[in-house]
């Protein structure tokens, strides 16, 4: 069944601008979201989702109350929620395989909602801007098309993407919102930044940089964060990239060099250093081929669980 706005099927032949003119309440909602200052979300009760990761949980979760992601320039952050079960998924899409990714997150939310008689699936799309290469526009179109192809009705509730998330400064375009969070208990969605992006931030980033597919990182039934096992070979030209200055890294390893957050280059350097230190993660990180498991402790922070206790 199709992607719906106010009960009417979205016309995918229309441009984003025409679509907004046909549904002015979406623009109003985007304006409201953009006007909110980004909230700093502390680690307690947070599950941070990196690029090409997703996590799904329900309001019954005793460990995680907030799902969030940031550092999205041309990427889009997607929240899919079932209003009956409250099952909520957040993912950070970069256009690598959008159709397969949407099917994956649909299945993950439905797996928590099959026994719920009432409710509907609602999707919230945030991110992107008017970038020179129009990568944001392409991803917006891919996501709309992918949700429209799903067998179930999906209701588009928030649409703050590309030109609706764009600001201009001295002829340079930037996203307005780089990150969002969703409160799993209340369904509130708000602009957000995250001082802590872990655990295993470098390992998870390395997984993406080596071409990983979209990966589920959370088991809501056990309330455990599961990282890996991940496998890759030596990263091509890693020494060459580590020798480059900041401008070269920014220019060559970003989809939108002028719009990146200030910590982009240091994050990439840290990830490249990690890849150099771990050319064969099957030996150094996952010799037993088991995931690294984390649970929230009494302070609400992630703590690694020994594999023999699992």
TAJO-V488431 format. One record per helix or strand. SS is the DSSP state (2 for helix, 1 for strand). FROM is the first residue (numbers start at 1). TO is the last residue. Records with the same first field share a line. If there is no record, write none. Layout:
SS: FROM-TO + FROM-TO
This chain:
1: 3-5 + 8-9 + 39-41 + 46-48 + 53-57 + 66-69 + 76-82 + 88-93 + 121-127 + 154-161 + 166-169 + 172-175 + 180-183 + 189-194 + 215-216 + 218-219 + 224-227 + 292-296 + 302-305
2: 16-22 + 24-35 + 98-110 + 135-148 + 162-165 + 201-209 + 238-243 + 246-253 + 257-259 + 264-277 + 281-284 + 307-309
